[in-house]
Amino acid sequence: MPNQMNDEAFNMSMRKFLKQVGVTSQQQIEQAVRGAKPAGNVKVRAVITIPELGMEHVIDGEIATGASE
């Protein structure tokens, strides 16, 4: 029988990974912004890759620091 994906296990594993990405990314961004104390917004880019599937997903955005320029 071909290798079948278990949807429940896949979804749980993916959610766990994305939670880790979100939490650790937020911590790193907060640390960098607090250390640099930039004025205005900062540009941000997130890149998620799955090399063995040839996938790359890029998200560009801005984060408001709340500081005046």
SULTALIN-V966581 format. One record per backbone hydrogen bond with DSSP energy under -0.5 kcal/mol. CO is the residue of the C=O (numbers start at 0). NH is the residue of the N-H. E is the energy in kcal/mol with one decimal. If there is no record, write none. Layout:
BEGIN
co nh e
CO NH E
CO NH E
END
This chain:
BEGIN
co nh e
4 6 -0.9
5 9 -2.8
6 10 -2.8
7 11 -2.3
8 12 -2.4
9 13 -2.7
10 14 -2.5
11 15 -2.1
12 16 -2.2
13 17 -2.8
14 18 -2.2
15 19 -2.0
16 20 -2.5
17 21 -2.5
18 22 -2.7
19 23 -2.5
20 24 -2.2
21 25 -2.2
22 26 -2.0
23 27 -2.2
24 28 -2.7
25 29 -2.7
26 30 -2.2
27 31 -2.3
28 32 -2.8
29 33 -2.6
30 34 -2.0
31 35 -2.1
32 36 -2.8
39 64 -1.2
41 62 -2.6
43 60 -2.6
45 58 -2.8
47 56 -3.0
49 52 -1.8
49 53 -0.8
49 54 -1.8
50 53 -1.1
54 49 -2.5
56 47 -2.6
58 45 -2.8
60 43 -2.9
62 41 -2.5
66 39 -1.7
END
